[in-house]
């Protein structure tokens, strides 16, 4: 796959730049290598017959288990004030020392996230 003349050799350069982005050690840097075209990579690997050489244990390890979920933030749930209570400590309405105001929501994180399967 990385030999000269391979369809995907360009994805595995022998030399590449590192973007340190204010990092102090080389292993924290980002390797500046080309983005990989998945279909091109897959067809090159399939052409080698590597998938057929996997053991049963390796095939099981690569299998996806159970349902997959994508959790997304929904800003409208944050703005919903039905489950929000405001509490104020005694300070006779004055700002500053001795009093504070806080907002808490009894709803759980699970209720605030939307699930898309």
C-alpha positions as CSV (number, residue, x, y, z in Angstrom):
1,X,0.0,0.0,0.0
2,X,2.9,2.4,0.6
3,X,5.1,1.2,-2.2
4,X,6.0,3.5,-5.1
5,X,3.2,3.4,-7.7
6,X,0.5,2.4,-5.2
7,X,-2.8,4.1,-5.7
8,X,-2.7,5.4,-2.1
9,X,1.0,6.0,-1.5
10,X,0.4,9.7,-1.4
11,X,-1.5,9.3,1.8
12,X,1.6,7.9,3.6
13,X,4.4,10.4,2.9
14,X,7.9,9.6,4.1
15,X,8.3,13.2,5.1
16,X,5.7,15.7,6.3
17,X,5.4,18.9,8.3
18,X,4.2,19.2,11.9
19,X,2.0,22.0,13.0
20,X,3.0,22.7,16.6
21,X,0.4,25.4,17.1
22,X,2.2,26.6,20.3
23,X,2.8,23.1,21.6
24,X,6.2,22.5,23.3
25,X,6.8,18.8,22.3
26,X,6.7,17.2,18.9
27,X,4.2,14.5,19.9
28,X,1.6,17.2,20.6
29,X,1.8,18.6,17.1
30,X,-0.6,17.8,14.3
31,X,0.9,15.8,11.3
32,X,0.2,17.7,8.1
33,X,-0.7,14.8,5.8
34,X,-3.3,14.7,3.1
35,X,-7.0,13.9,3.8
36,X,-7.8,10.3,2.9
37,X,-10.4,9.5,0.3
38,X,-12.2,6.5,2.1
39,X,-13.5,4.8,-1.1
40,X,-10.0,5.0,-2.7
41,X,-8.4,3.5,0.4
42,X,-11.0,0.8,0.7
43,X,-10.7,-0.3,-2.9
44,X,-6.8,-0.4,-2.6
45,X,-7.0,-2.5,0.6
46,X,-9.6,-4.9,-1.0
47,X,-7.4,-5.3,-4.0
48,X,-4.7,-6.7,-1.7
49,X,-7.1,-9.4,-0.3
50,X,-6.3,-8.3,3.2
51,X,-9.9,-8.5,4.4
52,X,-10.1,-12.1,3.4
53,X,-6.9,-12.9,5.5
54,X,-8.4,-11.7,8.8
55,X,-8.9,-14.3,11.5
56,X,-12.4,-14.8,13.0
57,X,-11.2,-13.0,16.2
58,X,-10.1,-10.0,14.1
59,X,-13.4,-9.9,12.2
60,X,-15.3,-10.0,15.5
61,X,-13.1,-7.1,16.9
62,X,-13.9,-5.0,13.8
63,X,-17.7,-5.6,14.0
64,X,-19.9,-2.9,15.3
65,X,-21.9,-3.9,18.4
66,X,-25.5,-2.8,19.1
67,X,-27.2,0.4,18.1
68,X,-25.3,3.6,17.3
69,X,-26.5,6.9,18.6
70,X,-25.7,10.5,17.7
71,X,-26.3,12.9,20.6
72,X,-27.0,16.5,19.6
73,X,-27.4,19.7,21.6
74,X,-30.8,21.4,21.3
75,X,-30.6,25.0,22.3
76,X,-34.4,25.2,22.5
77,X,-34.3,22.9,25.6
78,X,-32.0,25.4,27.4
79,X,-34.5,28.2,26.7
80,X,-37.4,26.2,28.0
81,X,-38.3,27.7,31.4
82,X,-41.0,25.3,32.5
83,X,-38.5,23.1,34.5
84,X,-36.4,26.0,35.7
85,X,-36.6,27.4,39.2
86,X,-34.9,30.6,40.4
87,X,-33.8,30.9,44.0
88,X,-32.4,34.0,45.8
89,X,-30.7,34.1,49.1
90,X,-31.9,36.8,51.5
91,X,-30.3,40.2,50.8
92,X,-33.3,42.5,50.8
93,X,-33.0,42.9,47.0
94,X,-29.5,44.4,47.2
95,X,-26.7,43.4,44.9
96,X,-23.2,42.6,46.2
97,X,-22.2,40.7,49.4
98,X,-24.6,38.7,51.3
99,X,-26.9,37.6,48.5
100,X,-26.9,35.7,45.3
101,X,-29.2,34.4,42.7
102,X,-28.9,31.1,40.9
103,X,-30.9,29.1,38.4
104,X,-31.2,25.4,38.6
105,X,-33.0,22.9,36.4
106,X,-34.2,19.5,37.8
107,X,-34.2,17.9,34.4
108,X,-31.3,15.5,33.7
109,X,-28.8,15.7,30.9
110,X,-30.5,12.8,29.3
111,X,-33.7,14.8,29.0
112,X,-31.9,17.8,27.5
113,X,-30.1,15.9,24.8
114,X,-31.9,14.7,21.7
115,X,-31.1,11.3,20.4
116,X,-31.0,10.5,16.7
117,X,-30.4,6.9,15.7
